[in-house]
Amino acid sequence: MTGPGYGRHTAGLVLLLGVVLIWVGSSFLVSNLFGEQEFNRPFFITYLNTSTFSLYLVGTCVSRLKSATHRRLARRKRSRSDDGDSAPQQEGIDTAATAGASRRVNANHGVNAEHRMHARSRSDERLLLADSATEHKLTTRETVRLGVGFSVLWFAANVAQNASLAYTTVASSSILCSTSGLFTLAIGALAGVETFTTARLGAVVASTLGVYCVMVSGAEATSAHMPRAWVGDGLALLSAALYGCYTTLLKRRVGDESRLDAPLFFGAVGLANIVLLWPGLIILDVTGLEPFILPRTGSVWAMVAVNALVGTFVSDYLWLQAMLMTSPLVVTLGLALTIPLSMAGDVLLKGVEVSLPYYVGALLVLAAFIGANL
């Protein structure tokens, strides 16, 4: 791959690496909240995280107000210029000297008017070019509708992943979530977003084999202190399936990142989350599945805030740009890079012991990511 497309793809991969680093740190933060801090509230945390997207609407509103102000000023200037052009010319005076002066004034006036007409013509041409450049962009209504539809899938995938961290290790959750490559390839091929090639199929198969090795070797390591690890594994797989659905939906609907007003899109996601999903907090509290309790200490509030603002507000914007610059499958397999970092964190920070097949599985997943980008 060469030319502008190569640079765009490379920029997408760089953004993806930033997302990987942020998501690994966020996963350990959530795991610490559920474990050491005893604040096991996956729905509340995901609801708060997603709600921060609504902050993007503030910037969008300010930007649009500025644009509207500039347009009004431009219209006023044009109106004044038009009034000057239509003003009646001064009547000629009988004396020859005054008549000559009048002709010179009128000639200069005509030249100036012609210059103004050319200037307006050039301005109109620039506006037409700008309109043609943005003609393919999604409208405000289309962007908002896409954000509302996307919010439910996004929330479900993230609440499943966050909940999985209460039952299994960060590394196991990351590895199982990486199986979304299977779902992304299958759904993307059916939707015409992904090209189904032998190399990509091999990358997904290698990733799946790696996940199997990790699950088999990691079961013994987690069974001692996480007896319900299978619940976390199931939630991680559910998150993977939902991830494959919404990445393909976005790529099919948007295509190129230039078509989407990303701040407006994420703002719509956050606002839809606030308006539509708050009853879940009441239902979970009434049923006792997740009693509604706010953080009791400043340190827990700080961890929740950092996770929301950095782990979601910033990282998901970068994720969207990376996905649109590359492809859903590349980003999906690329997020498997969280595996070695998660493994290192589990070993160094939590003292989890892993066997050789665990490392082999992680290497297979990494190899799948590299193969998908060749």
C-alpha positions, 0 to 999 in steps of 0.5 A: 500500500502506497500513496495517501491511502498508506499514510491514512492507514498508518495514522489509523494504526498509530491511533489504535496503539494509543487506544490499546494503551488506554483500554488496558489501563482502564481495564485494570482500573475497573478491575481494581474498583470491582475488587480491592475497592469493592465497588462492583457496579458495572452498569452504573460505571458504563452508564456514567462513562457513556454519559460523558459523550454528551459533553461533545455536544457543548463543543458542537453547539459552540462551533455551530454558533460561531459559524452562524455568526460568521455567516450573518456578518458575511451576509451583512457585508454583502448586503451593504456592498449591494446597496452601494452598487445600486445607489443612483449615480450623480447627475451630470453637471453642465460644465465641461470640467465637472462633466469630465470629473463625473465621467472619471468618477463613474468610470472608477465606480464602474471598475470598483463595482466590477472588482466587487462583482469578481470578488463575490464571484470568487467567494461564491465559487469557494462556497460552491467548492466547500458545499461540494466537498461536504455534500457527501457528509451525513446530515445532522439528522442522519448523524443523530439517528445513527448515534441513537441506534449505535448507543444501545449496542455500544452500551451492551457491549461495554457493560458486558465487558466491564461485568466480565472483569468482576469474575475473571482476570483482565488478560482472560477478558481481553483475550476473549474479547479479541474473538470479535474478529470472528464476528467482525469478519463474518458480519462484515463479509455478509454486509460487504464491508470486509473482503473475505480473503484466505489471508484474513481467514487465516489471521482469524483462525490463528487468533481463535487458536490463540484464544483457545490456548489461553482459555485452557491454560488459564482455567487452572490459574484462575480457578483457585481465586476466581471460581466463577471465571466461566461467567466472566468468560461468557460475558467477554464473548458476548461483548465480542459478538456485540463489538463485531455488530456495531463496528460493522454497522458504523463502517457500512453506514459511514465509510470514510471518516470525513463523512461523519461529524464525530463530536455530534455523533458521540454527543448523540450517543451520550444523550441517548444513553442518558435519556433511554437507559436510566430506567436500568439503574432503577430496575437493577436496584429494585431487583437487587442485581446491582443496588444503586450506591454512589462511591463513598470515598474521594479516591473511588470517585477519582478512579471512576472519573478518570476511567470515564473521561480518559478510558471512554471520552477520549479513547472511544473518539480515537477508536472511531477515527482509527476504525474509519481510517483502517477497517473494522477487522484491522481494529478488532484484531489490533485490539488483541494487542491488549493481551500481552500488556494485560498478561504482564499486568496480571503477572506483575501486579496480581501475581497470576501464574501462567503456563507456556501455552498461555504465552503461545496463545498470546503470540498467535493472537499477535501474529494474527494482528500482523497478518491482517495488516500485511 
